[in-house]
């Protein structure tokens, strides 16, 4: 193996290591959001009987066929219907879930870019994913922006959970 090949292998290993870090962190954060939404839906629809709550959570909102998109859509319908003022004030944060889900899907299913140009790029310049914006590198700063979006959504979900025992009065 030539020195150039060894450098390429080392660069590819570093890229894959960084990609695993980004994917793992992001996918885990979105999984937490998905679970939080499922718990909110459970609290909303099942308020008293613990056995019914457990069944609803396990077989409806945590079931693999009840997608994150479906959970998000149900949550948004609840917010618009029961908490319209909160929705008006926070709709942009909740709508950011669409971008988060798109990025999550691309990270989860995209091949890491280890082309010659990617191998020649410094890690600080970002990691490319073939199916995300034609392999445009995702920098640490951009990744932190995604994490900020996730944290904003997570904070919003905490606030929504606090609203659940109450229902807004209709506007006069």
C-alpha positions in Angstrom: 0.0 0.0 0.0 1.4 3.4 -1.0 1.6 6.4 1.3 -1.1 8.1 -0.6 -3.5 5.1 -0.2 -2.7 5.0 3.6 -3.6 8.7 3.8 -6.8 8.2 1.9 -7.8 5.3 4.2 -7.0 7.4 7.3 -9.0 10.3 5.9 -12.0 8.0 5.1 -11.9 6.6 8.6 -11.9 10.1 10.2 -14.8 11.1 7.9 -16.8 8.0 8.9 -16.0 8.5 12.6 -17.3 12.1 12.4 -20.3 11.0 10.4 -21.2 8.4 13.0 -21.0 11.0 15.7 -23.3 13.4 13.8 -25.8 10.7 12.9 -25.9 9.2 16.3 -26.3 12.4 18.1 -28.9 13.7 15.7 -30.9 10.5 15.4 -31.0 10.1 19.1 -32.2 13.6 19.6 -35.0 13.1 17.1 -35.9 9.8 18.8 -36.3 11.7 22.1 -38.6 14.3 20.4 -40.6 11.5 18.9 -41.0 9.8 22.3 -42.0 13.2 23.9 -44.7 13.7 21.3 -46.0 10.2 21.9 -46.2 10.9 25.6 -48.0 14.2 25.0 -50.5 12.4 22.8 -51.0 9.7 25.4 -51.5 12.3 28.1 -53.9 14.2 25.9 -56.1 11.2 25.0 -55.8 9.0 28.2 -56.0 11.0 31.3 -57.0 8.6 34.0 -56.7 4.8 33.7 -53.0 3.8 33.9 -53.7 0.5 32.1 -55.5 2.2 29.2 -52.6 4.8 29.1 -50.1 2.0 28.8 -52.0 0.2 26.1 -52.5 3.4 24.1 -48.8 4.3 24.4 -47.5 0.9 23.4 -50.0 0.0 20.7 -50.9 3.4 19.2 -48.5 6.2 19.6 -45.3 4.2 20.1 -46.2 1.6 17.4 -43.9 1.6 14.3 -46.8 2.3 12.0 -47.6 5.6 13.7 -44.9 7.6 12.1 -43.3 10.7 13.5 -45.0 12.7 10.7 -48.4 11.3 11.9 -47.6 12.1 15.5 -46.5 15.6 14.6 -49.7 16.1 12.5 -51.8 15.0 15.4 -50.0 17.3 17.8 -50.4 20.2 15.5 -54.2 19.5 15.2 -54.5 19.5 19.0 -52.5 22.7 19.3 -54.6 24.5 16.7 -57.8 23.3 18.2 -57.2 23.5 21.9 -54.4 26.0 22.2 -54.7 28.4 19.3 -52.8 31.2 21.0 -49.9 29.0 21.9 -50.0 27.7 18.3 -49.9 31.3 16.9 -46.9 32.1 19.1 -45.0 28.9 18.5 -46.0 27.5 15.1 -42.7 28.2 13.5 -40.8 26.2 16.1 -43.2 23.2 15.6 -43.1 23.6 11.8 -39.3 23.3 12.1 -40.0 19.6 12.8 -40.5 19.2 9.0 -36.9 20.3 8.3 -35.6 18.2 11.2 -37.4 15.1 9.9 -36.0 15.7 6.4 -32.5 16.1 7.7 -32.9 13.0 9.9 -34.1 10.9 7.0 -31.1 12.0 4.9 -28.6 11.4 7.6 -30.1 8.0 8.4 -30.2 6.8 4.8 -27.4 8.6 3.0 -24.0 7.3 2.2 -21.1 9.3 3.6 -19.2 11.1 0.9 -15.7 9.7 0.7 -14.9 10.9 -2.9 -11.5 12.2 -3.7 -12.6 15.8 -3.1 -14.1 14.8 0.3 -11.0 13.0 1.3 -8.9 16.0 0.4 -11.2 18.3 2.4 -10.2 19.1 6.0 -12.7 17.7 8.6 -13.3 21.3 9.9 -14.8 22.1 6.5 -17.6 19.5 7.1 -18.8 16.0 6.3 -20.8 15.3 3.2 -23.7 13.0 2.8 -24.3 11.9 -0.8 -28.1 12.4 -0.6 -28.1 15.7 1.4 -27.8 18.7 -0.9 -25.6 16.9 -3.5 -23.0 16.0 -0.9 -22.6 19.6 0.4 -20.5 19.3 3.5 -22.3 19.7 6.9 -20.0 21.8 9.1 -19.9 21.7 12.9 -21.5 25.1 12.9 -24.4 23.9 10.7 -24.7 20.8 12.8 -24.9 23.0 15.9 -27.7 25.0 14.2 -29.6 21.7 13.7 -29.1 20.9 17.4 -30.4 24.4 18.4 -33.6 23.7 16.3 -34.0 20.3 18.1 -33.6 22.0 21.5 -36.1 24.6 20.6 -38.6 21.9 19.6 -37.9 20.0 22.8 -38.4 23.1 24.9 -41.7 23.7 23.1 -42.8 20.1 23.8 -42.1 20.6 27.5 -44.3 23.7 27.5 -47.1 21.8 25.6 -47.0 19.1 28.2 -47.6 21.7 30.9 -50.6 23.0 28.9 -52.3 19.7 28.7 -54.4 19.8 31.9 -55.9 23.1 30.6 -57.8 24.1 27.6 -57.9 27.6 26.2 -61.2 29.4 26.4 -62.5 30.4 23.0 -61.8 34.0 22.0 -64.7 36.3 22.7 
